[in-house]
């Protein structure tokens, strides 16, 4: 199954100079845990709820700071030409829950484990990806 059949399109995004608090507010309004960061139509990063908590709030960074200071730069990307199965495998390999989909660098959609899980054919692959992503790391001895 092509990724276009399961991905979310018309994804809202912010720019690198958007203040952190505005990105967080957009996450709240949209009920999402990630906002793509784009310059023009080109994906330049992702801002996750985890980025905001760990890199901004926990470090006492002003929430008026541009999101570019705390976002994940150069995120793993999927392409419009991949299958949903390939996306699930990639997400499991790099242990991510959301995969931006690009064409020539332009953001055209995003797919989450939830998108894959509601697709009957991919339910097992999404479960496997979640299991691999959620495996706790071994403590250093």
N, CA, C and O atoms as CSV, one atom per row, in Angstrom:
chain,resi,resn,atom,element,x,y,z
A,1,UNK,N,N,0.843,-1.175,0.000
A,1,UNK,CA,C,0.000,0.000,0.000
A,1,UNK,C,C,0.895,1.247,0.000
A,1,UNK,O,O,1.832,1.348,0.792
A,2,UNK,N,N,0.601,2.175,-0.881
A,2,UNK,CA,C,1.389,3.399,-0.973
A,2,UNK,C,C,1.165,4.271,0.260
A,2,UNK,O,O,0.064,4.315,0.808
A,3,UNK,N,N,2.202,4.951,0.685
A,3,UNK,CA,C,2.153,5.792,1.891
A,3,UNK,C,C,1.092,6.883,1.779
A,3,UNK,O,O,0.531,7.301,2.792
A,4,UNK,N,N,0.812,7.347,0.570
A,4,UNK,CA,C,-0.180,8.411,0.371
A,4,UNK,C,C,-1.577,8.009,0.848
A,4,UNK,O,O,-2.393,8.874,1.166
A,5,UNK,N,N,-1.854,6.718,0.901
A,5,UNK,CA,C,-3.179,6.260,1.322
A,5,UNK,C,C,-3.375,6.327,2.830
A,5,UNK,O,O,-4.512,6.301,3.300
A,6,UNK,N,N,-2.293,6.413,3.597
A,6,UNK,CA,C,-2.428,6.420,5.059
A,6,UNK,C,C,-1.907,7.698,5.719
A,6,UNK,O,O,-2.199,7.947,6.889
A,7,UNK,N,N,-1.150,8.500,4.997
A,7,UNK,CA,C,-0.562,9.694,5.610
A,7,UNK,C,C,-1.596,10.812,5.756
A,7,UNK,O,O,-2.603,10.859,5.050
A,8,UNK,N,N,-1.311,11.691,6.681
A,8,UNK,CA,C,-2.100,12.901,6.857
A,8,UNK,C,C,-1.538,13.950,5.908
A,8,UNK,O,O,-0.325,14.155,5.853
A,9,UNK,N,N,-2.417,14.615,5.160
A,9,UNK,CA,C,-1.981,15.663,4.243
A,9,UNK,C,C,-2.417,17.015,4.803
A,9,UNK,O,O,-3.058,17.080,5.852
A,10,UNK,N,N,-2.075,18.070,4.116
A,10,UNK,CA,C,-2.390,19.428,4.584
A,10,UNK,C,C,-1.909,19.640,6.020
A,10,UNK,O,O,-2.651,20.118,6.879
A,11,UNK,N,N,-0.675,19.280,6.250
A,11,UNK,CA,C,-0.082,19.358,7.582
A,11,UNK,C,C,0.229,20.811,7.920
A,11,UNK,O,O,0.821,21.533,7.118
A,12,UNK,N,N,-0.173,21.224,9.100
A,12,UNK,CA,C,0.165,22.572,9.554
A,12,UNK,C,C,1.620,22.570,10.004
A,12,UNK,O,O,2.125,21.569,10.513
A,13,UNK,N,N,2.281,23.701,9.810
A,13,UNK,CA,C,3.690,23.797,10.176
A,13,UNK,C,C,3.980,25.184,10.725
A,13,UNK,O,O,3.146,26.086,10.649
A,14,UNK,N,N,5.160,25.336,11.270
A,14,UNK,CA,C,5.657,26.632,11.732
A,14,UNK,C,C,6.969,26.913,11.020
A,14,UNK,O,O,7.529,26.037,10.361
A,15,UNK,N,N,7.447,28.118,11.153
A,15,UNK,CA,C,8.740,28.503,10.585
A,15,UNK,C,C,9.794,28.474,11.683
A,15,UNK,O,O,9.452,28.474,12.866
A,16,UNK,N,N,11.065,28.450,11.311
A,16,UNK,CA,C,12.120,28.393,12.318
A,16,UNK,C,C,12.121,29.567,13.301
A,16,UNK,O,O,12.608,29.428,14.423
A,17,UNK,N,N,11.582,30.720,12.893
A,17,UNK,CA,C,11.585,31.877,13.786
A,17,UNK,C,C,10.329,31.977,14.657
A,17,UNK,O,O,10.190,32.935,15.419
A,18,UNK,N,N,9.421,31.016,14.561
A,18,UNK,CA,C,8.229,31.010,15.407
A,18,UNK,C,C,8.644,30.813,16.866
A,18,UNK,O,O,9.424,29.907,17.159
A,19,UNK,N,N,8.147,31.630,17.776
A,19,UNK,CA,C,8.486,31.449,19.192
A,19,UNK,C,C,8.008,30.090,19.720
A,19,UNK,O,O,6.967,29.582,19.305
A,20,UNK,N,N,8.773,29.525,20.624
A,20,UNK,CA,C,8.461,28.218,21.190
A,20,UNK,C,C,7.031,28.175,21.733
A,20,UNK,O,O,6.321,27.193,21.515
A,21,UNK,N,N,6.600,29.226,22.436
A,21,UNK,CA,C,5.260,29.197,23.032
A,21,UNK,C,C,4.170,29.111,21.973
A,21,UNK,O,O,3.121,28.517,22.222
A,22,UNK,N,N,4.397,29.698,20.785
A,22,UNK,CA,C,3.399,29.607,19.717
A,22,UNK,C,C,3.348,28.200,19.124
A,22,UNK,O,O,2.281,27.709,18.757
A,23,UNK,N,N,4.504,27.564,19.036
A,23,UNK,CA,C,4.543,26.178,18.553
A,23,UNK,C,C,3.799,25.279,19.532
A,23,UNK,O,O,3.006,24.431,19.123
A,24,UNK,N,N,4.055,25.463,20.828
A,24,UNK,CA,C,3.374,24.666,21.854
A,24,UNK,C,C,1.868,24.896,21.807
A,24,UNK,O,O,1.091,23.951,21.942
A,25,UNK,N,N,1.454,26.140,21.617
A,25,UNK,CA,C,0.017,26.449,21.532
A,25,UNK,C,C,-0.606,25.762,20.317
A,25,UNK,O,O,-1.733,25.273,20.390
A,26,UNK,N,N,0.119,25.725,19.209
A,26,UNK,CA,C,-0.391,25.063,18.002
A,26,UNK,C,C,-0.518,23.558,18.251
A,26,UNK,O,O,-1.484,22.932,17.813
A,27,UNK,N,N,0.456,22.983,18.955
A,27,UNK,CA,C,0.365,21.563,19.305
A,27,UNK,C,C,-0.899,21.305,20.119
A,27,UNK,O,O,-1.625,20.342,19.871
A,28,UNK,N,N,-1.153,22.181,21.097
A,28,UNK,CA,C,-2.328,22.028,21.948
A,28,UNK,C,C,-3.601,22.142,21.115
A,28,UNK,O,O,-4.498,21.308,21.236
A,29,UNK,N,N,-3.686,23.164,20.274
A,29,UNK,CA,C,-4.879,23.382,19.454
A,29,UNK,C,C,-5.155,22.206,18.518
A,29,UNK,O,O,-6.306,21.821,18.312
A,30,UNK,N,N,-4.096,21.645,17.958
A,30,UNK,CA,C,-4.242,20.552,16.996
A,30,UNK,C,C,-4.248,19.175,17.656
A,30,UNK,O,O,-4.529,18.170,17.004
A,31,UNK,N,N,-3.936,19.136,18.961
A,31,UNK,CA,C,-3.847,17.883,19.708
A,31,UNK,C,C,-2.839,16.933,19.068
A,31,UNK,O,O,-3.128,15.767,18.798
A,32,UNK,N,N,-1.635,17.483,18.835
A,32,UNK,CA,C,-0.549,16.698,18.248
A,32,UNK,C,C,0.716,16.864,19.083
A,32,UNK,O,O,0.819,17.785,19.893
A,33,UNK,N,N,1.665,15.975,18.879
A,33,UNK,CA,C,2.918,16.026,19.617
A,33,UNK,C,C,4.103,16.460,18.783
A,33,UNK,O,O,5.240,16.439,19.254
A,34,UNK,N,N,3.844,16.854,17.546
A,34,UNK,CA,C,4.930,17.287,16.668
A,34,UNK,C,C,4.387,18.325,15.688
A,34,UNK,O,O,3.257,18.233,15.209
A,35,UNK,N,N,5.233,19.314,15.409
A,35,UNK,CA,C,4.928,20.319,14.394
A,35,UNK,C,C,6.129,20.373,13.445
A,35,UNK,O,O,7.250,20.622,13.888
A,36,UNK,N,N,5.909,20.144,12.159
A,36,UNK,CA,C,7.002,20.308,11.204
A,36,UNK,C,C,7.431,21.781,11.146
A,36,UNK,O,O,6.614,22.689,11.299
A,37,UNK,N,N,8.709,21.983,10.926
A,37,UNK,CA,C,9.262,23.326,10.781
A,37,UNK,C,C,9.756,23.451,9.346
A,37,UNK,O,O,10.595,22.676,8.887
A,38,UNK,N,N,9.212,24.450,8.646
A,38,UNK,CA,C,9.518,24.613,7.221
A,38,UNK,C,C,9.969,26.031,6.919
A,38,UNK,O,O,9.501,26.996,7.522
A,39,UNK,N,N,10.886,26.130,5.976
A,39,UNK,CA,C,11.258,27.419,5.379
A,39,UNK,C,C,10.712,27.364,3.966
A,39,UNK,O,O,11.164,26.567,3.144
A,40,UNK,N,N,9.734,28.220,3.689
A,40,UNK,CA,C,9.013,28.087,2.424
A,40,UNK,C,C,8.262,26.775,2.494
A,40,UNK,O,O,7.508,26.533,3.437
A,41,UNK,N,N,8.462,25.941,1.516
A,41,UNK,CA,C,7.823,24.624,1.523
A,41,UNK,C,C,8.790,23.520,1.916
A,41,UNK,O,O,8.412,22.349,1.950
A,42,UNK,N,N,10.044,23.882,2.215
A,42,UNK,CA,C,11.075,22.897,2.509
A,42,UNK,C,C,11.106,22.547,3.996
A,42,UNK,O,O,11.171,23.434,4.846
A,43,UNK,N,N,11.059,21.264,4.300
A,43,UNK,CA,C,11.144,20.795,5.681
A,43,UNK,C,C,12.562,21.007,6.195
A,43,UNK,O,O,13.520,20.515,5.598
A,44,UNK,N,N,12.701,21.738,7.302
A,44,UNK,CA,C,14.025,21.972,7.890
A,44,UNK,C,C,14.179,21.328,9.259
A,44,UNK,O,O,15.294,21.192,9.763
A,45,UNK,N,N,13.061,20.931,9.863
A,45,UNK,CA,C,13.143,20.299,11.170
A,45,UNK,C,C,11.774,19.897,11.675
A,45,UNK,O,O,10.757,20.082,11.007
A,46,UNK,N,N,11.781,19.340,12.877
A,46,UNK,CA,C,10.556,18.989,13.574
A,46,UNK,C,C,10.668,19.517,14.991
A,46,UNK,O,O,11.734,19.441,15.602
A,47,UNK,N,N,9.588,20.045,15.511
A,47,UNK,CA,C,9.530,20.425,16.919
A,47,UNK,C,C,8.589,19.439,17.591
A,47,UNK,O,O,7.411,19.360,17.242
A,48,UNK,N,N,9.107,18.694,18.548
A,48,UNK,CA,C,8.288,17.725,19.263
A,48,UNK,C,C,7.979,18.250,20.652
A,48,UNK,O,O,8.658,19.139,21.165
A,49,UNK,N,N,6.946,17.687,21.246
A,49,UNK,CA,C,6.634,18.062,22.623
A,49,UNK,C,C,7.825,17.757,23.526
A,49,UNK,O,O,8.085,18.483,24.486
A,50,UNK,N,N,8.532,16.703,23.222
A,50,UNK,CA,C,9.735,16.338,23.988
A,50,UNK,C,C,10.840,17.388,23.822
A,50,UNK,O,O,11.510,17.741,24.792
A,51,UNK,N,N,11.029,17.887,22.598
A,51,UNK,CA,C,12.009,18.964,22.371
A,51,UNK,C,C,11.691,20.164,23.252
A,51,UNK,O,O,12.579,20.736,23.885
A,52,UNK,N,N,10.419,20.537,23.286
A,52,UNK,CA,C,10.017,21.722,24.047
A,52,UNK,C,C,10.242,21.513,25.547
A,52,UNK,O,O,10.740,22.405,26.235
A,53,UNK,N,N,9.879,20.349,26.039
A,53,UNK,CA,C,10.040,20.093,27.478
A,53,UNK,C,C,11.508,19.984,27.860
A,53,UNK,O,O,11.952,20.644,28.800
A,54,UNK,N,N,12.263,19.161,27.145
A,54,UNK,CA,C,13.645,18.895,27.555
A,54,UNK,C,C,14.633,19.995,27.178
A,54,UNK,O,O,15.532,20.314,27.955
A,55,UNK,N,N,14.473,20.571,26.000
A,55,UNK,CA,C,15.447,21.557,25.536
A,55,UNK,C,C,15.080,22.987,25.902
A,55,UNK,O,O,15.949,23.858,25.917
A,56,UNK,N,N,13.812,23.244,26.196
A,56,UNK,CA,C,13.390,24.612,26.527
A,56,UNK,C,C,12.979,24.717,27.991
A,56,UNK,O,O,13.642,25.394,28.777
A,57,UNK,N,N,11.904,24.059,28.352
A,57,UNK,CA,C,11.363,24.206,29.706
A,57,UNK,C,C,12.371,23.748,30.759
A,57,UNK,O,O,12.654,24.489,31.700
A,58,UNK,N,N,12.909,22.553,30.616
A,58,UNK,CA,C,13.834,22.014,31.627
A,58,UNK,C,C,15.147,22.782,31.682
A,58,UNK,O,O,15.843,22.754,32.697
A,59,UNK,N,N,15.487,23.464,30.604
A,59,UNK,CA,C,16.727,24.257,30.563
A,59,UNK,C,C,16.469,25.734,30.807
A,59,UNK,O,O,17.375,26.558,30.682
A,60,UNK,N,N,15.233,26.066,31.155
A,60,UNK,CA,C,14.847,27.444,31.471
A,60,UNK,C,C,15.111,28.410,30.313
A,60,UNK,O,O,15.526,29.550,30.520
A,61,UNK,N,N,14.859,27.926,29.087
A,61,UNK,CA,C,14.985,28.760,27.897
A,61,UNK,C,C,13.703,29.581,27.778
A,61,UNK,O,O,12.610,29.054,27.983
A,62,UNK,N,N,13.825,30.838,27.456
A,62,UNK,CA,C,12.653,31.690,27.277
A,62,UNK,C,C,11.743,31.112,26.205
A,62,UNK,O,O,12.209,30.695,25.145
A,63,UNK,N,N,10.455,31.087,26.481
A,63,UNK,CA,C,9.502,30.553,25.514
A,63,UNK,C,C,9.256,31.510,24.354
A,63,UNK,O,O,8.513,31.190,23.426
A,64,UNK,N,N,9.887,32.694,24.408
A,64,UNK,CA,C,9.864,33.614,23.276
A,64,UNK,C,C,11.009,33.326,22.295
A,64,UNK,O,O,11.094,33.951,21.238
A,65,UNK,N,N,11.875,32.392,22.645
A,65,UNK,CA,C,13.007,32.005,21.808
A,65,UNK,C,C,12.483,31.336,20.529
A,65,UNK,O,O,11.497,30.601,20.581
A,66,UNK,N,N,13.127,31.581,19.395
A,66,UNK,CA,C,12.714,30.896,18.159
A,66,UNK,C,C,12.824,29.373,18.308
A,66,UNK,O,O,13.772,28.865,18.906
A,67,UNK,N,N,11.860,28.673,17.768
A,67,UNK,CA,C,11.835,27.218,17.876
A,67,UNK,C,C,13.070,26.576,17.247
A,67,UNK,O,O,13.425,25.448,17.588
A,68,UNK,N,N,13.723,27.286,16.334
A,68,UNK,CA,C,14.927,26.740,15.707
A,68,UNK,C,C,16.015,26.414,16.729
A,68,UNK,O,O,16.902,25.604,16.459
A,69,UNK,N,N,15.944,27.049,17.906
A,69,UNK,CA,C,16.947,26.809,18.949
A,69,UNK,C,C,16.761,25.462,19.649
A,69,UNK,O,O,17.699,24.950,20.259
A,70,UNK,N,N,15.558,24.885,19.566
A,70,UNK,CA,C,15.291,23.642,20.298
A,70,UNK,C,C,14.760,22.508,19.414
A,70,UNK,O,O,14.607,21.381,19.887
A,71,UNK,N,N,14.481,22.790,18.152
A,71,UNK,CA,C,13.877,21.770,17.290
A,71,UNK,C,C,14.886,20.689,16.928
A,71,UNK,O,O,16.097,20.858,17.074
A,72,UNK,N,N,14.350,19.584,16.457
A,72,UNK,CA,C,15.164,18.508,15.910
A,72,UNK,C,C,15.491,18.888,14.474
A,72,UNK,O,O,14.595,19.032,13.641
A,73,UNK,N,N,16.771,19.048,14.191
A,73,UNK,CA,C,17.175,19.424,12.839
A,73,UNK,C,C,17.436,18.168,12.012
A,73,UNK,O,O,17.749,17.110,12.557
A,74,UNK,N,N,17.307,18.290,10.732
A,74,UNK,CA,C,17.551,17.212,9.776
A,74,UNK,C,C,16.848,15.916,10.179
A,74,UNK,O,O,17.497,14.885,10.358
A,75,UNK,N,N,15.512,15.967,10.323
A,75,UNK,CA,C,14.789,14.757,10.733
A,75,UNK,C,C,14.794,13.688,9.652
A,75,UNK,O,O,14.961,13.975,8.467
A,76,UNK,N,N,14.607,12.458,10.086
A,76,UNK,CA,C,14.431,11.352,9.147
A,76,UNK,C,C,13.173,11.646,8.351
A,76,UNK,O,O,12.168,12.098,8.899
A,77,UNK,N,N,13.239,11.386,7.059
A,77,UNK,CA,C,12.116,11.674,6.168
A,77,UNK,C,C,11.743,10.434,5.384
A,77,UNK,O,O,12.586,9.591,5.079
A,78,UNK,N,N,10.460,10.340,5.062
A,78,UNK,CA,C,9.991,9.340,4.123
A,78,UNK,C,C,9.707,10.035,2.802
A,78,UNK,O,O,9.681,11.263,2.724
A,79,UNK,N,N,9.495,9.242,1.775
A,79,UNK,CA,C,9.182,9.822,0.476
A,79,UNK,C,C,7.819,9.348,0.008
A,79,UNK,O,O,7.309,8.324,0.462
A,80,UNK,N,N,7.249,10.099,-0.890
A,80,UNK,CA,C,5.940,9.786,-1.449
A,80,UNK,C,C,5.977,8.458,-2.209
A,80,UNK,O,O,4.930,7.860,-2.454
A,81,UNK,N,N,7.146,8.002,-2.577
A,81,UNK,CA,C,7.283,6.774,-3.376
A,81,UNK,C,C,7.372,5.511,-2.532
A,81,UNK,O,O,7.368,4.405,-3.073
A,82,UNK,N,N,7.453,5.660,-1.204
A,82,UNK,CA,C,7.595,4.468,-0.372
A,82,UNK,C,C,6.233,3.869,-0.047
A,82,UNK,O,O,5.197,4.528,-0.139
A,83,UNK,N,N,6.273,2.599,0.334
A,83,UNK,CA,C,5.050,1.943,0.767
A,83,UNK,C,C,4.852,2.189,2.265
A,83,UNK,O,O,5.779,2.585,2.972
A,84,UNK,N,N,3.652,1.953,2.722
A,84,UNK,CA,C,3.369,2.082,4.149
A,84,UNK,C,C,4.203,1.074,4.938
A,84,UNK,O,O,4.640,1.362,6.052
A,85,UNK,N,N,4.419,-0.090,4.367
A,85,UNK,CA,C,5.246,-1.105,5.026
A,85,UNK,C,C,6.685,-0.613,5.175
A,85,UNK,O,O,7.304,-0.805,6.222
A,86,UNK,N,N,7.212,0.017,4.136
A,86,UNK,CA,C,8.574,0.570,4.216
A,86,UNK,C,C,8.644,1.679,5.260
A,86,UNK,O,O,9.632,1.788,5.986
A,87,UNK,N,N,7.606,2.497,5.337
A,87,UNK,CA,C,7.570,3.558,6.347
A,87,UNK,C,C,7.584,2.958,7.746
A,87,UNK,O,O,8.310,3.434,8.619
A,88,UNK,N,N,6.786,1.916,7.965
A,88,UNK,CA,C,6.741,1.258,9.275
A,88,UNK,C,C,8.108,0.675,9.627
A,88,UNK,O,O,8.563,0.795,10.765
A,89,UNK,N,N,8.758,0.045,8.655
A,89,UNK,CA,C,10.090,-0.517,8.895
A,89,UNK,C,C,11.102,0.577,9.232
A,89,UNK,O,O,11.906,0.422,10.152
A,90,UNK,N,N,11.060,1.677,8.488
A,90,UNK,CA,C,11.974,2.796,8.744
A,90,UNK,C,C,11.742,3.373,10.138
A,90,UNK,O,O,12.694,3.641,10.871
A,91,UNK,N,N,10.487,3.560,10.495
A,91,UNK,CA,C,10.167,4.110,11.812
A,91,UNK,C,C,10.671,3.192,12.920
A,91,UNK,O,O,11.169,3.665,13.942
A,92,UNK,N,N,10.545,1.887,12.723
A,92,UNK,CA,C,11.052,0.933,13.713
A,92,UNK,C,C,12.577,0.969,13.777
A,92,UNK,O,O,13.159,0.946,14.861
A,93,UNK,N,N,13.221,1.026,12.608
A,93,UNK,CA,C,14.693,1.030,12.560
A,93,UNK,C,C,15.292,2.222,13.292
A,93,UNK,O,O,16.280,2.075,14.012
A,94,UNK,N,N,14.702,3.403,13.113
A,94,UNK,CA,C,15.275,4.612,13.722
A,94,UNK,C,C,14.530,5.043,14.984
A,94,UNK,O,O,14.825,6.085,15.569
A,95,UNK,N,N,13.568,4.231,15.389
A,95,UNK,CA,C,12.812,4.419,16.627
A,95,UNK,C,C,12.132,5.789,16.718
A,95,UNK,O,O,12.375,6.573,17.635
A,96,UNK,N,N,11.271,6.042,15.727
A,96,UNK,CA,C,10.470,7.273,15.733
A,96,UNK,C,C,9.002,6.915,15.603
A,96,UNK,O,O,8.656,5.863,15.066
A,97,UNK,N,N,8.138,7.794,16.097
A,97,UNK,CA,C,6.700,7.558,16.081
A,97,UNK,C,C,5.993,8.314,14.960
A,97,UNK,O,O,4.844,8.019,14.630
A,98,UNK,N,N,6.689,9.293,14.377
A,98,UNK,CA,C,6.090,10.109,13.321
A,98,UNK,C,C,7.126,10.300,12.221
A,98,UNK,O,O,8.307,10.510,12.497
A,99,UNK,N,N,6.677,10.227,10.982
A,99,UNK,CA,C,7.582,10.326,9.843
A,99,UNK,C,C,7.048,11.349,8.853
A,99,UNK,O,O,6.004,11.135,8.238
A,100,UNK,N,N,7.772,12.479,8.695
A,100,UNK,CA,C,7.351,13.438,7.671
A,100,UNK,C,C,7.592,12.844,6.282
A,100,UNK,O,O,8.590,12.164,6.046
A,101,UNK,N,N,6.675,13.110,5.390
A,101,UNK,CA,C,6.776,12.618,4.013
A,101,UNK,C,C,7.057,13.817,3.111
A,101,UNK,O,O,6.337,14.815,3.132
A,102,UNK,N,N,8.117,13.696,2.323
A,102,UNK,CA,C,8.535,14.801,1.465
A,102,UNK,C,C,8.652,14.348,0.015
A,102,UNK,O,O,8.818,13.168,-0.293
A,103,UNK,N,N,8.557,15.342,-0.852
A,103,UNK,CA,C,8.832,15.134,-2.274
A,103,UNK,C,C,9.698,16.300,-2.706
A,103,UNK,O,O,9.272,17.453,-2.650
A,104,UNK,N,N,10.916,15.999,-3.138
A,104,UNK,CA,C,11.900,17.026,-3.486
A,104,UNK,C,C,12.104,18.010,-2.331
A,104,UNK,O,O,12.246,19.213,-2.552
A,105,UNK,N,N,12.116,17.492,-1.098
A,105,UNK,CA,C,12.331,18.324,0.082
A,105,UNK,C,C,11.100,19.045,0.589
A,105,UNK,O,O,11.107,19.586,1.694
A,106,UNK,N,N,10.025,19.057,-0.219
A,106,UNK,CA,C,8.788,19.749,0.156
A,106,UNK,C,C,7.939,18.830,1.027
A,106,UNK,O,O,7.704,17.672,0.679
A,107,UNK,N,N,7.482,19.353,2.155
A,107,UNK,CA,C,6.617,18.596,3.045
A,107,UNK,C,C,5.260,18.387,2.376
A,107,UNK,O,O,4.591,19.353,2.008
A,108,UNK,N,N,4.857,17.128,2.221
A,108,UNK,CA,C,3.552,16.849,1.618
A,108,UNK,C,C,2.634,16.075,2.558
A,108,UNK,O,O,1.444,15.923,2.280
A,109,UNK,N,N,3.180,15.586,3.668
A,109,UNK,CA,C,2.348,14.842,4.609
A,109,UNK,C,C,3.161,14.347,5.783
A,109,UNK,O,O,4.364,14.585,5.880
A,110,UNK,N,N,2.479,13.654,6.668
A,110,UNK,CA,C,3.137,13.047,7.817
A,110,UNK,C,C,2.373,11.776,8.144
A,110,UNK,O,O,1.148,11.729,8.032
A,111,UNK,N,N,3.098,10.755,8.545
A,111,UNK,CA,C,2.477,9.497,8.928
A,111,UNK,C,C,2.914,9.166,10.353
A,111,UNK,O,O,4.077,9.342,10.718
A,112,UNK,N,N,1.971,8.689,11.139
A,112,UNK,CA,C,2.270,8.317,12.523
A,112,UNK,C,C,2.026,6.823,12.694
A,112,UNK,O,O,1.408,6.177,11.848
A,113,UNK,N,N,2.523,6.289,13.803
A,113,UNK,CA,C,2.232,4.892,14.090
A,113,UNK,C,C,0.729,4.673,14.180
A,113,UNK,O,O,0.227,3.617,13.797
A,114,UNK,N,N,0.009,5.675,14.689
A,114,UNK,CA,C,-1.448,5.568,14.764
A,114,UNK,C,C,-2.077,5.432,13.390
A,114,UNK,O,O,-3.019,4.661,13.211
A,115,UNK,N,N,-1.559,6.182,12.409
A,115,UNK,CA,C,-2.067,6.072,11.036
A,115,UNK,C,C,-1.870,4.649,10.515
A,115,UNK,O,O,-2.747,4.085,9.859
A,116,UNK,N,N,-0.703,4.082,10.820
A,116,UNK,CA,C,-0.394,2.731,10.351
A,116,UNK,C,C,-1.217,1.687,11.099
A,116,UNK,O,O,-1.626,0.684,10.514
A,117,UNK,N,N,-1.459,1.913,12.375
A,117,UNK,CA,C,-2.169,0.942,13.198
A,117,UNK,C,C,-3.633,0.800,12.803
A,117,UNK,O,O,-4.204,-0.279,12.969
A,118,UNK,N,N,-4.256,1.848,12.287
A,118,UNK,CA,C,-5.665,1.757,11.908
A,118,UNK,C,C,-5.849,1.156,10.520
A,118,UNK,O,O,-6.977,0.965,10.064
A,119,UNK,N,N,-4.757,0.864,9.861
A,119,UNK,CA,C,-4.807,0.206,8.565
A,119,UNK,C,C,-4.667,-1.288,8.819
A,119,UNK,O,O,-3.595,-1.756,9.199
A,120,UNK,N,N,-5.750,-2.040,8.610
A,120,UNK,CA,C,-5.788,-3.454,8.953
A,120,UNK,C,C,-4.556,-4.207,8.497
A,120,UNK,O,O,-3.953,-4.952,9.268
A,121,UNK,N,N,-4.190,-4.014,7.263
A,121,UNK,CA,C,-3.076,-4.745,6.675
A,121,UNK,C,C,-1.765,-4.441,7.384
A,121,UNK,O,O,-0.861,-5.277,7.400
A,122,UNK,N,N,-1.653,-3.255,7.970
A,122,UNK,CA,C,-0.394,-2.845,8.577
A,122,UNK,C,C,-0.385,-2.958,10.097
A,122,UNK,O,O,0.609,-2.609,10.735
A,123,UNK,N,N,-1.465,-3.435,10.678
A,123,UNK,CA,C,-1.572,-3.474,12.132
A,123,UNK,C,C,-0.405,-4.213,12.766
A,123,UNK,O,O,0.151,-3.734,13.754
A,124,UNK,N,N,-0.016,-5.368,12.229
A,124,UNK,CA,C,1.097,-6.126,12.794
A,124,UNK,C,C,2.409,-5.363,12.667
A,124,UNK,O,O,3.214,-5.366,13.598
A,125,UNK,N,N,2.639,-4.704,11.515
A,125,UNK,CA,C,3.866,-3.952,11.332
A,125,UNK,C,C,3.922,-2.747,12.253
A,125,UNK,O,O,4.982,-2.427,12.791
A,126,UNK,N,N,2.789,-2.069,12.443
A,126,UNK,CA,C,2.743,-0.928,13.360
A,126,UNK,C,C,2.999,-1.397,14.786
A,126,UNK,O,O,3.708,-0.735,15.543
A,127,UNK,N,N,2.424,-2.535,15.151
A,127,UNK,CA,C,2.657,-3.075,16.497
A,127,UNK,C,C,4.126,-3.418,16.685
A,127,UNK,O,O,4.700,-3.143,17.739
A,128,UNK,N,N,4.732,-4.015,15.675
A,128,UNK,CA,C,6.153,-4.356,15.749
A,128,UNK,C,C,6.994,-3.093,15.847
A,128,UNK,O,O,7.943,-3.040,16.630
A,129,UNK,N,N,6.658,-2.078,15.063
A,129,UNK,CA,C,7.409,-0.818,15.117
A,129,UNK,C,C,7.293,-0.189,16.496
A,129,UNK,O,O,8.290,0.273,17.051
A,130,UNK,N,N,6.077,-0.164,17.060
A,130,UNK,CA,C,5.890,0.409,18.386
A,130,UNK,C,C,6.679,-0.367,19.428
A,130,UNK,O,O,7.273,0.224,20.330
A,131,UNK,N,N,6.687,-1.685,19.307
A,131,UNK,CA,C,7.445,-2.508,20.254
A,131,UNK,C,C,8.931,-2.167,20.191
A,131,UNK,O,O,9.587,-2.042,21.225
A,132,UNK,N,N,9.458,-2.018,18.982
A,132,UNK,CA,C,10.881,-1.698,18.830
A,132,UNK,C,C,11.188,-0.289,19.317
A,132,UNK,O,O,12.232,-0.059,19.927
A,133,UNK,N,N,10.294,0.649,19.056
A,133,UNK,CA,C,10.495,2.026,19.489
A,133,UNK,C,C,10.410,2.137,21.002
A,133,UNK,O,O,11.140,2.916,21.615
A,134,UNK,N,N,9.529,1.368,21.596
A,134,UNK,CA,C,9.261,1.476,23.028
A,134,UNK,C,C,10.154,0.605,23.888
A,134,UNK,O,O,10.028,0.623,25.113
A,135,UNK,N,N,11.053,-0.157,23.281
A,135,UNK,CA,C,11.953,-1.002,24.059
A,135,UNK,C,C,12.831,-0.129,24.914
A,135,UNK,O,O,13.538,0.737,24.399
A,136,UNK,N,N,12.797,-0.347,26.242
A,136,UNK,CA,C,13.624,0.498,27.108
A,136,UNK,C,C,15.109,0.229,26.871
A,136,UNK,O,O,15.527,-0.895,26.591
A,137,UNK,N,N,15.873,1.284,26.992
A,137,UNK,CA,C,17.314,1.118,26.827
A,137,UNK,C,C,17.881,0.477,28.080
A,137,UNK,O,O,17.330,0.619,29.172
A,138,UNK,N,N,18.963,-0.211,27.912
A,138,UNK,CA,C,19.634,-0.866,29.029
A,138,UNK,C,C,20.390,0.184,29.842
A,138,UNK,O,O,21.072,1.034,29.270
A,139,UNK,N,N,20.278,0.133,31.166
A,139,UNK,CA,C,21.047,1.094,31.982
A,139,UNK,C,C,22.543,0.800,31.884
A,139,UNK,O,O,22.960,-0.351,31.756
A,140,UNK,N,N,23.321,1.844,31.946
A,140,UNK,CA,C,24.773,1.677,31.921
A,140,UNK,C,C,25.221,1.111,33.248
A,140,UNK,O,O,24.813,1.589,34.306
A,141,UNK,N,N,26.053,0.105,33.192
A,141,UNK,CA,C,26.584,-0.505,34.423
A,141,UNK,C,C,27.987,-0.051,34.695
A,141,UNK,O,O,28.587,-0.463,35.687
